[in-house]
Amino acid sequence: MSKALVIAILGTTQTLAWAGSYYIPAILAGRMADDLGVNASTIFVAFSCALLLTAFLGPRVGRAIDQHGGRAVLIASNLVLATGLGVLAMAQGPVMLFLGFGVLGIGMAMGLYDAGFAALARIYGRDARGAITGITLIAGFASTVGWPVTAWMQAEFGWRGACAGWALVMVLLALPLNALLPRGTVRA
């Protein structure tokens, strides 16, 4: 597989992963809070806990990529992100809210830039720098894509439907794309 195709695939899956995880509270927090009977700050506390979990798990994810390759970890991240989004979509109170964001935090550790860049380093070694730049440029559009798509899904299906919609995107689009990535080391 050409390096350009790997960049296009991983840039797309990174865009989807960021849009369907990191950026969703910016759009959904108000409606989530109203529906769950909590303050909007509770949503952001839950999200902050997810970010702390992401940081804590980073070294473990790096070791998993070293052992199993980036492709396997990125595929698994799509399943974990979808699960976290599914839990959020079904949340009825603060406990499920924090659980959903916790699972989302695990998925973000496994599937956002750190994991994507480590996967590229495993595939291309020292030649990964250009690919990393390309993916960063593509995925830089995650908020540009994610905010209006999330707002549209919320307007059409509610905040729960938006979470469920992003879960479907992770399983039906991002996961198959990540499955196309090379398994081992490739030299461009």
Secondary structure, DSSP 8 states (H G I E B T S, - for coil): --HHHHHHHHHHHHHHHHHTTTTHHHHHHHHHHHHHTS-HHHHHHHHHHHHHHHHHHHHHHHHHHHHH-HHHHHHHHHHHHHHHHHHHHH--SHHHHHHHHHHHHHHHHHHSHHHHHHHHHHHHGGGGHHHHHHHHHHHTTHHHHHHHHHHHHHHHHHHHHHHHHHHHHIIIIIHHHHHTS-SS----
